[in-house]
Amino acid sequence: MVPSGHGEPIVDHVALIDDRIAKHERRKEKIYKLIAEQPRSGFELAQAIWGNVAVTQAFLTLSEVIGHADLLVNEGRVREAKDGEVVRYEATA
């Protein structure tokens, strides 16, 4: 058992960790699919996923999107392309 910072104690931390990793992998793939459709900025990606929440919770949604986009860049599946003052992510293949 592991005490949690919020809520009930965690009985199976391995399952919880596996679940969180899988969730982030799914989110990363969702972001990749959006980028593969057309180049998008971090804000455009956040709006595509969360709609107006991307405006009211900009820091949270942008940090989530940019973190996953950075992973995709590191994997070589996406690159950053400067479009004037805006950085857009585009698929490499």
N, CA, C and O atoms as a printed pandas DataFrame, in Angstrom:
     atom_number atom_name residue_name chain_id  residue_number  x_coord  y_coord  z_coord
0              1         N          MET        A               1    0.830   -1.173    0.000
1              2        CA          MET        A               1    0.000    0.000    0.000
2              3         C          MET        A               1    0.887    1.253    0.000
3              4         O          MET        A               1    1.929    1.305    0.654
4              5         N          VAL        A               2    0.434    2.257   -0.756
5              6        CA          VAL        A               2    1.145    3.531   -0.838
6              7         C          VAL        A               2    0.158    4.644   -0.496
7              8         O          VAL        A               2   -0.904    4.728   -1.113
8              9         N          PRO        A               3    0.483    5.495    0.469
9             10        CA          PRO        A               3   -0.418    6.615    0.748
10            11         C          PRO        A               3   -0.436    7.566   -0.452
11            12         O          PRO        A               3    0.602    7.848   -1.051
12            13         N          SER        A               4   -1.612    8.046   -0.787
13            14        CA          SER        A               4   -1.703    8.981   -1.912
14            15         C          SER        A               4   -1.789   10.400   -1.379
15            16         O          SER        A               4   -2.153   10.619   -0.224
16            17         N          GLY        A               5   -1.459   11.340   -2.210
17            18        CA          GLY        A               5   -1.585   12.737   -1.820
18            19         C          GLY        A               5   -3.028   13.197   -1.850
19            20         O          GLY        A               5   -3.391   14.175   -1.196
20            21         N          HIS        A               6   -3.848   12.491   -2.610
21            22        CA          HIS        A               6   -5.263   12.834   -2.760
22            23         C          HIS        A               6   -6.056   11.537   -2.784
23            24         O          HIS        A               6   -5.767   10.655   -3.593
24            25         N          GLY        A               7   -7.027   11.408   -1.935
25            26        CA          GLY        A               7   -7.912   10.251   -1.984
26            27         C          GLY        A               7   -7.425    9.068   -1.186
27            28         O          GLY        A               7   -6.636    9.190   -0.249
28            29         N          GLU        A               8   -7.921    7.922   -1.592
29            30        CA          GLU        A               8   -7.654    6.665   -0.893
30            31         C          GLU        A               8   -6.212    6.202   -1.115
31            32         O          GLU        A               8   -5.584    6.577   -2.105
32            33         N          PRO        A               9   -5.690    5.389   -0.195
33            34        CA          PRO        A               9   -4.366    4.800   -0.403
34            35         C          PRO        A               9   -4.345    3.950   -1.679
35            36         O          PRO        A               9   -5.361    3.384   -2.084
36            37         N          ILE        A              10   -3.188    3.879   -2.288
37            38        CA          ILE        A              10   -3.023    3.117   -3.527
38            39         C          ILE        A              10   -2.623    1.700   -3.153
39            40         O          ILE        A              10   -1.591    1.476   -2.520
40            41         N          VAL        A              11   -3.452    0.749   -3.552
41            42        CA          VAL        A              11   -3.214   -0.647   -3.213
42            43         C          VAL        A              11   -2.277   -1.296   -4.231
43            44         O          VAL        A              11   -1.390   -2.062   -3.855
44            45         N          ASP        A              12   -2.466   -0.998   -5.505
45            46        CA          ASP        A              12   -1.657   -1.611   -6.569
46            47         C          ASP        A              12   -0.970   -0.507   -7.371
47            48         O          ASP        A              12   -1.466   -0.073   -8.411
48            49         N          HIS        A              13    0.176   -0.064   -6.865
49            50        CA          HIS        A              13    0.867    1.047   -7.520
50            51         C          HIS        A              13    1.377    0.678   -8.910
51            52         O          HIS        A              13    1.450    1.539   -9.787
52            53         N          VAL        A              14    1.727   -0.577   -9.121
53            54        CA          VAL        A              14    2.218   -1.004  -10.436
54            55         C          VAL        A              14    1.120   -0.840  -11.485
55            56         O          VAL        A              14    1.379   -0.334  -12.577
56            57         N          ALA        A              15   -0.095   -1.260  -11.164
57            58        CA          ALA        A              15   -1.219   -1.116  -12.095
58            59         C          ALA        A              15   -1.518    0.357  -12.353
59            60         O          ALA        A              15   -1.817    0.743  -13.483
60            61         N          LEU        A              16   -1.439    1.174  -11.315
61            62        CA          LEU        A              16   -1.687    2.608  -11.472
62            63         C          LEU        A              16   -0.651    3.244  -12.393
63            64         O          LEU        A              16   -1.003    4.027  -13.275
64            65         N          ILE        A              17    0.605    2.916  -12.196
65            66        CA          ILE        A              17    1.675    3.449  -13.044
66            67         C          ILE        A              17    1.485    2.994  -14.483
67            68         O          ILE        A              17    1.602    3.800  -15.406
68            69         N          ASP        A              18    1.193    1.713  -14.687
69            70        CA          ASP        A              18    0.952    1.200  -16.040
70            71         C          ASP        A              18   -0.213    1.922  -16.703
71            72         O          ASP        A              18   -0.157    2.241  -17.891
72            73         N          ASP        A              19   -1.269    2.178  -15.933
73            74        CA          ASP        A              19   -2.440    2.882  -16.452
74            75         C          ASP        A              19   -2.086    4.310  -16.868
75            76         O          ASP        A              19   -2.510    4.772  -17.928
76            77         N          ARG        A              20   -1.323    4.999  -16.050
77            78        CA          ARG        A              20   -0.936    6.381  -16.370
78            79         C          ARG        A              20   -0.033    6.431  -17.600
79            80         O          ARG        A              20   -0.187    7.312  -18.445
80            81         N          ILE        A              21    0.897    5.504  -17.704
81            82        CA          ILE        A              21    1.777    5.462  -18.878
82            83         C          ILE        A              21    0.958    5.206  -20.134
83            84         O          ILE        A              21    1.175    5.856  -21.157
84            85         N          ALA        A              22    0.020    4.268  -20.070
85            86        CA          ALA        A              22   -0.839    3.964  -21.223
86            87         C          ALA        A              22   -1.687    5.174  -21.605
87            88         O          ALA        A              22   -1.874    5.452  -22.789
88            89         N          LYS        A              23   -2.194    5.886  -20.618
89            90        CA          LYS        A              23   -3.000    7.087  -20.884
90            91         C          LYS        A              23   -2.180    8.129  -21.636
91            92         O          LYS        A              23   -2.659    8.720  -22.603
92            93         N          HIS        A              24   -0.952    8.355  -21.197
93            94        CA          HIS        A              24   -0.113    9.345  -21.868
94            95         C          HIS        A              24    0.304    8.878  -23.260
95            96         O          HIS        A              24    0.448    9.697  -24.169
96            97         N          GLU        A              25    0.495    7.597  -23.433
97            98        CA          GLU        A              25    0.812    7.066  -24.766
98            99         C          GLU        A              25   -0.367    7.296  -25.711
99           100         O          GLU        A              25   -0.170    7.691  -26.860
100          101         N          ARG        A              26   -1.593    7.051  -25.235
101          102        CA          ARG        A              26   -2.787    7.304  -26.066
102          103         C          ARG        A              26   -2.906    8.785  -26.414
103          104         O          ARG        A              26   -3.223    9.133  -27.551
104          105         N          ARG        A              27   -2.658    9.642  -25.454
105          106        CA          ARG        A              27   -2.736   11.083  -25.704
106          107         C          ARG        A              27   -1.688   11.499  -26.732
107          108         O          ARG        A              27   -1.971   12.298  -27.625
108          109         N          LYS        A              28   -0.482   10.957  -26.607
109          110        CA          LYS        A              28    0.589   11.271  -27.563
110          111         C          LYS        A              28    0.187   10.855  -28.965
111          112         O          LYS        A              28    0.421   11.595  -29.920
112          113         N          GLU        A              29   -0.415    9.683  -29.103
113          114        CA          GLU        A              29   -0.840    9.206  -30.421
114          115         C          GLU        A              29   -1.983   10.053  -30.978
115          116         O          GLU        A              29   -2.045   10.289  -32.185
116          117         N          LYS        A              30   -2.875   10.506  -30.122
117          118        CA          LYS        A              30   -3.957   11.390  -30.561
118          119         C          LYS        A              30   -3.371   12.691  -31.109
119          120         O          LYS        A              30   -3.806   13.187  -32.148
120          121         N          ILE        A              31   -2.395   13.233  -30.412
121          122        CA          ILE        A              31   -1.743   14.463  -30.861
122          123         C          ILE        A              31   -1.009   14.223  -32.169
123          124         O          ILE        A              31   -1.037   15.073  -33.059
124          125         N          TYR        A              32   -0.350   13.074  -32.298
125          126        CA          TYR        A              32    0.332   12.767  -33.558
126          127         C          TYR        A              32   -0.659   12.715  -34.723
127          128         O          TYR        A              32   -0.383   13.256  -35.793
128          129         N          LYS        A              33   -1.795   12.077  -34.524
129          130        CA          LYS        A              33   -2.796   11.989  -35.594
130          131         C          LYS        A              33   -3.277   13.368  -36.016
131          132         O          LYS        A              33   -3.466   13.618  -37.206
132          133         N          LEU        A              34   -3.477   14.259  -35.063
133          134        CA          LEU        A              34   -3.885   15.628  -35.397
134          135         C          LEU        A              34   -2.805   16.346  -36.198
135          136         O          LEU        A              34   -3.108   17.052  -37.160
136          137         N          ILE        A              35   -1.554   16.169  -35.806
137          138        CA          ILE        A              35   -0.443   16.793  -36.530
138          139         C          ILE        A              35   -0.308   16.190  -37.921
139          140         O          ILE        A              35   -0.025   16.908  -38.880
140          141         N          ALA        A              36   -0.504   14.884  -38.043
141          142        CA          ALA        A              36   -0.392   14.220  -39.346
142          143         C          ALA        A              36   -1.465   14.714  -40.318
143          144         O          ALA        A              36   -1.244   14.724  -41.529
144          145         N          GLU        A              37   -2.634   15.127  -39.794
145          146        CA          GLU        A              37   -3.686   15.679  -40.652
146          147         C          GLU        A              37   -3.246   16.987  -41.286
147          148         O          GLU        A              37   -3.475   17.222  -42.472
148          149         N          GLN        A              38   -2.611   17.838  -40.485
149          150        CA          GLN        A              38   -2.107   19.131  -40.957
150          151         C          GLN        A              38   -1.223   19.730  -39.877
151          152         O          GLN        A              38   -1.433   19.472  -38.692
152          153         N          PRO        A              39   -0.234   20.527  -40.273
153          154        CA          PRO        A              39    0.607   21.179  -39.266
154          155         C          PRO        A              39   -0.245   22.044  -38.338
155          156         O          PRO        A              39   -1.177   22.714  -38.783
156          157         N          ARG        A              40    0.083   22.022  -37.051
157          158        CA          ARG        A              40   -0.696   22.773  -36.066
158          159         C          ARG        A              40    0.224   23.350  -34.996
159          160         O          ARG        A              40    1.267   22.782  -34.671
160          161         N          SER        A              41   -0.186   24.474  -34.468
161          162        CA          SER        A              41    0.517   25.064  -33.324
162          163         C          SER        A              41    0.086   24.335  -32.049
163          164         O          SER        A              41   -0.879   23.571  -32.051
164          165         N          GLY        A              42    0.807   24.581  -30.986
165          166        CA          GLY        A              42    0.418   24.000  -29.705
166          167         C          GLY        A              42   -0.989   24.407  -29.306
167          168         O          GLY        A              42   -1.757   23.583  -28.809
168          169         N          PHE        A              43   -1.334   25.675  -29.520
169          170        CA          PHE        A              43   -2.669   26.151  -29.168
170          171         C          PHE        A              43   -3.731   25.494  -30.041
171          172         O          PHE        A              43   -4.799   25.134  -29.546
172          173         N          GLU        A              44   -3.453   25.333  -31.334
173          174        CA          GLU        A              44   -4.415   24.664  -32.225
174          175         C          GLU        A              44   -4.634   23.214  -31.806
175          176         O          GLU        A              44   -5.754   22.706  -31.870
176          177         N          LEU        A              45   -3.572   22.556  -31.382
177          178        CA          LEU        A              45   -3.706   21.184  -30.891
178          179         C          LEU        A              45   -4.548   21.148  -29.619
179          180         O          LEU        A              45   -5.423   20.295  -29.471
180          181         N          ALA        A              46   -4.281   22.071  -28.710
181          182        CA          ALA        A              46   -5.047   22.120  -27.461
182          183         C          ALA        A              46   -6.523   22.372  -27.741
183          184         O          ALA        A              46   -7.384   21.749  -27.120
184          185         N          GLN        A              47   -6.825   23.275  -28.666
185          186        CA          GLN        A              47   -8.224   23.541  -29.012
186          187         C          GLN        A              47   -8.881   22.328  -29.653
187          188         O          GLN        A              47  -10.052   22.051  -29.395
188          189         N          ALA        A              48   -8.138   21.600  -30.489
189          190        CA          ALA        A              48   -8.700   20.412  -31.138
190          191         C          ALA        A              48   -9.057   19.339  -30.108
191          192         O          ALA        A              48  -10.014   18.589  -30.300
192          193         N          ILE        A              49   -8.303   19.266  -29.038
193          194        CA          ILE        A              49   -8.544   18.247  -28.019
194          195         C          ILE        A              49   -9.557   18.711  -26.974
195          196         O          ILE        A              49  -10.467   17.960  -26.621
196          197         N          TRP        A              50   -9.409   19.934  -26.478
197          198        CA          TRP        A              50  -10.222   20.388  -25.350
198          199         C          TRP        A              50  -11.169   21.544  -25.664
199          200         O          TRP        A              50  -11.885   21.996  -24.770
200          201         N          GLY        A              51  -11.196   22.030  -26.885
201          202        CA          GLY        A              51  -12.093   23.137  -27.226
202          203         C          GLY        A              51  -11.774   24.395  -26.432
203          204         O          GLY        A              51  -10.609   24.773  -26.310
204          205         N          ASN        A              52  -12.799   25.046  -25.892
205          206        CA          ASN        A              52  -12.622   26.313  -25.177
206          207         C          ASN        A              52  -11.855   26.179  -23.873
207          208         O          ASN        A              52  -11.383   27.179  -23.333
208          209         N          VAL        A              53  -11.722   24.978  -23.363
209          210        CA          VAL        A              53  -10.907   24.781  -22.154
210          211         C          VAL        A              53   -9.473   25.218  -22.437
211          212         O          VAL        A              53   -8.758   25.641  -21.527
212          213         N          ALA        A              54   -9.053   25.118  -23.698
213          214        CA          ALA        A              54   -7.707   25.546  -24.077
214          215         C          ALA        A              54   -7.511   27.037  -23.834
215          216         O          ALA        A              54   -6.379   27.492  -23.669
216          217         N          VAL        A              55   -8.591   27.795  -23.810
217          218        CA          VAL        A              55   -8.512   29.230  -23.534
218          219         C          VAL        A              55   -8.526   29.477  -22.030
219          220         O          VAL        A              55   -7.690   30.220  -21.516
220          221         N          THR        A              56   -9.460   28.868  -21.330
221          222        CA          THR        A              56   -9.610   29.128  -19.895
222          223         C          THR        A              56   -8.532   28.450  -19.053
223          224         O          THR        A              56   -8.228   28.909  -17.952
224          225         N          GLN        A              57   -7.961   27.376  -19.554
225          226        CA          GLN        A              57   -6.906   26.646  -18.849
226          227         C          GLN        A              57   -5.669   26.550  -19.743
227          228         O          GLN        A              57   -5.101   25.471  -19.917
228          229         N          ALA        A              58   -5.262   27.681  -20.302
229          230        CA          ALA        A              58   -4.200   27.697  -21.314
230          231         C          ALA        A              58   -2.904   27.058  -20.820
231          232         O          ALA        A              58   -2.321   26.237  -21.528
232          233         N          PHE        A              59   -2.444   27.414  -19.631
233          234        CA          PHE        A              59   -1.171   26.870  -19.156
234          235         C          PHE        A              59   -1.223   25.352  -19.058
235          236         O          PHE        A              59   -0.303   24.665  -19.503
236          237         N          LEU        A              60   -2.282   24.836  -18.485
237          238        CA          LEU        A              60   -2.425   23.389  -18.308
238          239         C          LEU        A              60   -2.481   22.666  -19.652
239          240         O          LEU        A              60   -1.755   21.696  -19.869
240          241         N          THR        A              61   -3.342   23.140  -20.553
241          242        CA          THR        A              61   -3.516   22.438  -21.829
242          243         C          THR        A              61   -2.288   22.579  -22.722
243          244         O          THR        A              61   -1.898   21.623  -23.391
244          245         N          LEU        A              62   -1.674   23.765  -22.739
245          246        CA          LEU        A              62   -0.483   23.947  -23.576
246          247         C          LEU        A              62    0.693   23.131  -23.060
247          248         O          LEU        A              62    1.437   22.557  -23.855
248          249         N          SER        A              63    0.874   23.067  -21.749
249          250        CA          SER        A              63    1.987   22.272  -21.226
250          251         C          SER        A              63    1.785   20.792  -21.524
251          252         O          SER        A              63    2.751   20.077  -21.793
252          253         N          GLU        A              64    0.548   20.329  -21.479
253          254        CA          GLU        A              64    0.247   18.930  -21.820
254          255         C          GLU        A              64    0.576   18.654  -23.292
255          256         O          GLU        A              64    1.248   17.673  -23.611
256          257         N          VAL        A              65    0.098   19.523  -24.176
257          258        CA          VAL        A              65    0.311   19.340  -25.614
258          259         C          VAL        A              65    1.789   19.450  -25.967
259          260         O          VAL        A              65    2.320   18.604  -26.687
260          261         N          ILE        A              66    2.448   20.474  -25.472
261          262        CA          ILE        A              66    3.853   20.685  -25.829
262          263         C          ILE        A              66    4.724   19.553  -25.289
263          264         O          ILE        A              66    5.675   19.139  -25.952
264          265         N          GLY        A              67    4.415   19.053  -24.108
265          266        CA          GLY        A              67    5.164   17.910  -23.576
266          267         C          GLY        A              67    5.067   16.690  -24.469
267          268         O          GLY        A              67    6.068   16.024  -24.732
268          269         N          HIS        A              68    3.855   16.394  -24.939
269          270        CA          HIS        A              68    3.685   15.248  -25.833
270          271         C          HIS        A              68    4.309   15.517  -27.201
271          272         O          HIS        A              68    4.894   14.617  -27.803
272          273         N          ALA        A              69    4.187   16.750  -27.694
273          274        CA          ALA        A              69    4.802   17.092  -28.982
274          275         C          ALA        A              69    6.323   16.970  -28.893
275          276         O          ALA        A              69    6.960   16.513  -29.842
276          277         N          ASP        A              70    6.907   17.371  -27.770
277          278        CA          ASP        A              70    8.353   17.213  -27.582
278          279         C          ASP        A              70    8.769   15.748  -27.663
279          280         O          ASP        A              70    9.805   15.426  -28.244
280          281         N          LEU        A              71    7.966   14.864  -27.083
281          282        CA          LEU        A              71    8.264   13.432  -27.188
282          283         C          LEU        A              71    8.236   12.986  -28.646
283          284         O          LEU        A              71    9.098   12.223  -29.082
284          285         N          LEU        A              72    7.247   13.462  -29.398
285          286        CA          LEU        A              72    7.143   13.109  -30.815
286          287         C          LEU        A              72    8.323   13.659  -31.610
287          288         O          LEU        A              72    8.808   12.997  -32.527
288          289         N          VAL        A              73    8.788   14.857  -31.274
289          290        CA          VAL        A              73    9.976   15.423  -31.919
290          291         C          VAL        A              73   11.184   14.547  -31.606
291          292         O          VAL        A              73   11.963   14.224  -32.502
292          293         N          ASN        A              74   11.345   14.162  -30.344
293          294        CA          ASN        A              74   12.473   13.311  -29.947
294          295         C          ASN        A              74   12.444   11.955  -30.633
295          296         O          ASN        A              74   13.492   11.361  -30.886
296          297         N          GLU        A              75   11.240   11.460  -30.936
297          298        CA          GLU        A              75   11.103   10.189  -31.650
298          299         C          GLU        A              75   11.350   10.351  -33.145
299          300         O          GLU        A              75   11.452    9.352  -33.857
300          301         N          GLY        A              76   11.448   11.576  -33.636
301          302        CA          GLY        A              76   11.667   11.826  -35.055
302          303         C          GLY        A              76   10.402   11.760  -35.895
303          304         O          GLY        A              76   10.484   11.761  -37.123
304          305         N          ARG        A              77    9.244   11.703  -35.271
305          306        CA          ARG        A              77    7.979   11.590  -36.007
306          307         C          ARG        A              77    7.391   12.951  -36.351
307          308         O          ARG        A              77    6.543   13.067  -37.235
308          309         N          VAL        A              78    7.848   13.974  -35.647
309          310        CA          VAL        A              78    7.330   15.332  -35.798
310          311         C          VAL        A              78    8.516   16.287  -35.762
311          312         O          VAL        A              78    9.537   16.005  -35.133
312          313         N          ARG        A              79    8.370   17.420  -36.442
313          314        CA          ARG        A              79    9.382   18.474  -36.344
314          315         C          ARG        A              79    8.678   19.805  -36.097
315          316         O          ARG        A              79    7.494   19.971  -36.391
316          317         N          GLU        A              80    9.429   20.729  -35.560
317          318        CA          GLU        A              80    8.917   22.079  -35.361
318          319         C          GLU        A              80    9.230   22.893  -36.609
319          320         O          GLU        A              80   10.346   22.836  -37.126
320          321         N          ALA        A              81    8.249   23.649  -37.094
321          322        CA          ALA        A              81    8.434   24.503  -38.264
322          323         C          ALA        A              81    7.973   25.907  -37.906
323          324         O          ALA        A              81    6.839   26.102  -37.466
324          325         N          LYS        A              82    8.847   26.874  -38.094
325          326        CA          LYS        A              82    8.504   28.268  -37.783
326          327         C          LYS        A              82    7.642   28.818  -38.908
327          328         O          LYS        A              82    7.997   28.726  -40.083
328          329         N          ASP        A              83    6.503   29.392  -38.532
329          330        CA          ASP        A              83    5.561   29.996  -39.476
330          331         C          ASP        A              83    5.361   31.440  -39.021
331          332         O          ASP        A              83    4.402   31.755  -38.316
332          333         N          GLY        A              84    6.278   32.309  -39.434
333          334        CA          GLY        A              84    6.268   33.675  -38.914
334          335         C          GLY        A              84    6.656   33.649  -37.450
335          336         O          GLY        A              84    7.745   33.192  -37.101
336          337         N          GLU        A              85    5.780   34.132  -36.601
337          338        CA          GLU        A              85    6.022   34.143  -35.156
338          339         C          GLU        A              85    5.498   32.887  -34.466
339          340         O          GLU        A              85    5.676   32.720  -33.260
340          341         N          VAL        A              86    4.855   32.009  -35.225
341          342        CA          VAL        A              86    4.202   30.823  -34.659
342          343         C          VAL        A              86    5.018   29.579  -34.980
343          344         O          VAL        A              86    5.478   29.401  -36.108
344          345         N          VAL        A              87    5.193   28.726  -33.987
345          346        CA          VAL        A              87    5.816   27.419  -34.215
346          347         C          VAL        A              87    4.696   26.414  -34.424
347          348         O          VAL        A              87    3.796   26.284  -33.595
348          349         N          ARG        A              88    4.764   25.711  -35.539
349          350        CA          ARG        A              88    3.792   24.656  -35.825
350          351         C          ARG        A              88    4.537   23.319  -35.817
351          352         O          ARG        A              88    5.716   23.238  -36.161
352          353         N          TYR        A              89    3.822   22.297  -35.420
353          354        CA          TYR        A              89    4.364   20.942  -35.460
354          355         C          TYR        A              89    3.870   20.295  -36.738
355          356         O          TYR        A              89    2.697   20.412  -37.091
356          357         N          GLU        A              90    4.775   19.608  -37.434
357          358        CA          GLU        A              90    4.379   18.899  -38.650
358          359         C          GLU        A              90    4.992   17.508  -38.643
359          360         O          GLU        A              90    6.089   17.290  -38.129
360          361         N          ALA        A              91    4.254   16.576  -39.225
361          362        CA          ALA        A              91    4.722   15.186  -39.290
362          363         C          ALA        A              91    5.905   15.100  -40.239
363          364         O          ALA        A              91    5.961   15.814  -41.240
364          365         N          THR        A              92    6.842   14.231  -39.924
365          366        CA          THR        A              92    8.027   14.076  -40.768
366          367         C          THR        A              92    7.818   13.060  -41.873
367          368         O          THR        A              92    8.572   13.045  -42.846
368          369         N          ALA        A              93    6.801   12.202  -41.742
369          370        CA          ALA        A              93    6.581   11.174  -42.776
370          371         C          ALA        A              93    5.176   11.249  -43.310
371          372         O          ALA        A              93    4.806   10.465  -44.185
